[in-house]
Amino acid sequence: YDAYAIMSIPVPALRETRSVIDIPVVGYGESAMLTARMLGERMGVLLFIEEMAPQIEENAARIGLAGRFAGARYVGFGFNDVLKAYEEPQSLLERFNAAARALIQDGVDVIIPGEAPLCALLARHGVNRVDDVPVVDALGATIKMAETMVDLRRSSGLSPARRGYFLEKPPRDRVKELIAFYGMNHLFPG
């Protein structure tokens, strides 16, 4: 493989994954936030999993965007509503627009749709702006970030830092020891 993408907005184990493999590793949430930062000054995330908001806010701070992050908010509908909207989208799109306008009212100038199913639904229906505010296609941003990191690696040898607790590659023997401890030898022969 040329790259690895963690396609979940909270990007679980992003730093740890980067520490153990040598190909570019990108995350959905991080890619969306970095893209949003290039598009405007203050970003906000609309989530259909309300309990995820603190994790998204922590991630924004971890990647240095706390000062530009207006917060993660519940969009007002859940996963099952998003799935139903693939058949009948109009009501949900209106609800998304209303939630986006509330964020805009609070000073947000870039919106990230939280979870991938919502992002895909919005992209399918051409929702890339609400009023004059961009809505980031986080799936597209993640794929493009992965492609860019692969291109940079190939053209200039750019690769991750390998210093510090979350960046240094662990010794191969320690990785093998953990694989054995968790009984996963069959997944990683050799």
WOLINNOR-V88640 format. One line per field, one symbol per residue. ss: DSSP state (a for helix, b for strand, c for the rest). psi: psi as a letter, one per 20 degrees, with the letter a starting at -180 (. if undefined). A space follows every 10 residues. Layout:
ss=???
psi=???
//
This chain:
ss=ccbbbbcccc cccaaaaaaa cccbbbbaaa aaaaaaaaac ccbbbbbcca aaaaaaaaaa aacccaaabb bbbbccccaa aaaaacccca aaaaaaaaaa aaaaaccccb bbbccaaaaa aaaaccccbb ccbbbbcaaa aaaaaaaaaa aaaaaacccc cccccccccc caaaaaaaaa acccaaaccc
psi=qhrppolphi mpkgghghhi qirppqqggg ggghghhiha hpqqpoqinh iighgggggg ghjkjhijoi rpqpijragh hgghihgnhg ghhghggghg hggghjjpjp popfqghggg ggghjknjqo dkpqopnhgg hgghgggghg ghgghijprq qkqrgihppq phhgghghgg gjkkhhhmq.
//
